[in-house]
Amino acid sequence: MEIKDKIIDVAIDLIKETDGDIGKITIREIAQRAEIGVGLINYHFQSKQNLIDLCVQRIIGDVIGKSKPNTEGLSPMEKLKRSVKVPIDFLMEHPEISKISILDDLRQGQANDNTFKTLARYYFHANNLSSCEDTFFNAALLIHGLQGIFLRWELYKDQFDFSDKTQRDKLIDNLVEKLFGAENE
């Protein structure tokens, strides 16, 4: 295993152990667990933040790749709703890791980042629901709207509690129906 990969693996383990509380992770601890000098971490990643951002993107990317909800027997509308709820539930279960990923995607958006991968999944299900020319745009509105709500969910507590799964699922159902038309069920 290359040193760079070993550093990444150790950092991912620490991120998971601390549930994304990056303040608890030090470069020294990463170096100690990887059995290398601190200088090698700085050489390969230039900063703790660069290393953490890369690791979080990998963690979330793995979750996106593995989180294919069971949609067998569901209508196209219900398939889309379920494909939206699974990653949103992960966001709420792992808020610190999720915030890092979303903010990193917003700062350095690329066609292969986690937001874009999730958008592709939403679009796939939405496109099976409707061939409307606005389908991709509506899928983008859906993901970016939910990311914004997630990042600022405490500001909306007077209207709904995004941390409550029942209320969150109802919000997602309403958004999907408004954007993609409940008449398609």
C-alpha positions in Angstrom: 0.0 0.0 0.0 1.3 3.4 -0.9 1.9 5.9 1.8 -0.7 8.3 0.4 -3.3 5.6 0.5 -2.4 4.6 4.0 -2.8 8.2 5.2 -6.2 8.4 3.5 -7.3 5.1 5.1 -6.2 6.2 8.6 -7.9 9.6 8.2 -11.1 8.0 7.0 -11.1 5.7 10.1 -10.5 8.7 12.4 -13.3 10.7 10.7 -15.7 7.7 11.2 -14.5 7.2 14.8 -15.2 10.9 15.6 -18.4 10.9 13.5 -17.0 13.8 11.6 -15.9 15.9 14.5 -12.8 17.1 12.6 -11.6 19.2 15.6 -10.8 16.0 17.4 -8.4 14.8 14.7 -4.9 16.0 14.5 -2.2 15.6 11.9 0.0 14.1 14.6 -2.5 11.4 15.4 -2.9 10.6 11.7 0.8 10.3 11.3 1.2 8.2 14.4 -1.5 5.7 13.3 -0.1 5.6 9.8 3.4 5.1 11.3 4.9 8.0 9.3 6.2 11.5 9.9 4.0 14.5 9.9 6.0 16.0 7.0 4.7 13.2 4.7 1.1 14.3 5.3 1.9 17.9 4.5 3.9 16.8 1.5 1.0 14.8 0.0 -1.9 17.0 1.0 -0.5 20.4 2.0 -3.0 20.7 4.9 -5.2 18.8 7.2 -8.2 20.4 5.6 -7.2 19.1 2.1 -6.8 15.6 3.5 -10.1 15.8 5.4 -12.0 17.1 2.3 -10.6 14.3 0.2 -11.5 11.7 2.8 -15.0 13.0 3.3 -15.7 13.0 -0.4 -14.6 9.4 -0.5 -16.8 8.5 2.5 -19.9 10.1 0.9 -19.1 8.8 -2.5 -19.0 5.3 -1.1 -22.4 5.9 0.6 -23.9 7.2 -2.7 -22.5 4.3 -4.6 -23.8 1.7 -2.1 -27.1 3.3 -1.2 -29.4 2.0 -3.9 -32.7 1.9 -2.2 -35.0 -1.1 -2.9 -37.6 0.4 -5.4 -38.9 -2.9 -6.7 -42.7 -2.7 -7.3 -42.9 1.0 -6.7 -44.4 3.5 -9.1 -41.9 5.9 -10.8 -42.9 8.7 -8.5 -42.3 6.5 -5.4 -39.0 5.4 -6.8 -37.9 9.0 -7.1 -39.1 9.8 -3.6 -37.2 6.9 -2.1 -34.1 7.7 -4.1 -34.2 11.2 -2.5 -34.9 10.1 1.0 -32.0 7.6 1.4 -29.2 10.2 1.0 -31.1 12.8 3.0 -31.4 10.4 5.9 -27.7 9.8 5.7 -27.1 13.6 5.8 -29.1 13.8 9.0 -27.5 10.8 10.6 -24.0 12.2 9.8 -24.3 16.0 9.8 -20.7 17.0 10.3 -19.4 14.8 7.5 -22.2 15.8 5.3 -21.7 19.5 5.8 -18.0 19.1 4.8 -19.0 17.3 1.6 -21.8 19.7 0.6 -19.7 22.8 1.3 -16.7 21.3 -0.5 -18.9 20.6 -3.6 -20.3 24.1 -3.5 -16.8 25.6 -3.3 -15.1 23.4 -5.9 -18.0 21.9 -7.9 -16.9 19.3 -10.4 -18.7 16.9 -12.7 -17.7 13.9 -10.5 -18.4 15.3 -7.1 -21.0 13.8 -4.7 -23.6 16.5 -5.4 -23.4 15.7 -9.1 -23.5 11.9 -8.5 -26.6 12.4 -6.4 -28.1 14.7 -9.0 -27.5 12.0 -11.7 -29.4 9.5 -9.6 -32.3 11.9 -9.1 -32.3 12.7 -12.8 -32.4 9.0 -13.7 -35.5 8.4 -11.7 -37.1 11.7 -12.6 -36.4 11.0 -16.3 -38.2 7.7 -16.0 -41.1 9.6 -14.6 -41.3 12.4 -17.1 -39.6 13.3 -20.3 -40.3 17.0 -19.7 -37.5 19.3 -20.9 -37.2 20.7 -17.4 -36.5 17.4 -15.8 -32.8 18.0 -15.3 -33.4 21.5 -14.1 -36.1 20.3 -11.6 -33.7 17.6 -10.3 -31.1 20.2 -9.8 -33.6 22.4 -7.9 -34.5 19.5 -5.8 -31.0 18.5 -4.7 -29.8 22.1 -4.2 -33.0 23.0 -2.3 -32.6 20.1 0.0 -28.9 20.8 0.5 -29.8 24.4 1.5 -32.4 23.2 3.9 -30.1 20.7 5.4 -27.3 23.3 5.9 -29.7 25.7 7.6 -32.4 23.4 8.9 -32.4 24.9 12.4 -33.6 28.2 10.8 -36.8 26.5 9.6 -37.8 25.0 13.0 -40.8 27.3 13.2 -42.2 25.8 9.9 -41.1 22.2 10.2 -38.5 20.1 11.9 -36.2 18.7 9.3 -34.5 16.5 11.9 -37.9 14.7 12.4 -38.0 11.9 9.8 -41.8 12.0 9.4 -41.8 15.7 8.7 -38.7 15.5 6.5 -40.3 12.7 4.4 -43.5 14.7 4.0 -41.4 17.7 2.8 -39.5 15.5 0.3 -42.8 14.0 -0.9 -44.3 17.5 -1.4 -41.2 18.8 -3.2 -41.0 15.9 -5.6 -44.7 16.1 -6.4 -44.5 19.8 -7.0 -41.4 19.5 -9.2 -42.4 16.4 -11.1 -46.2 16.4 -11.0 -48.2 14.1 -8.7 -50.4 13.3 -11.8 -47.6 11.0 -13.0 -48.1 8.4 -10.2 
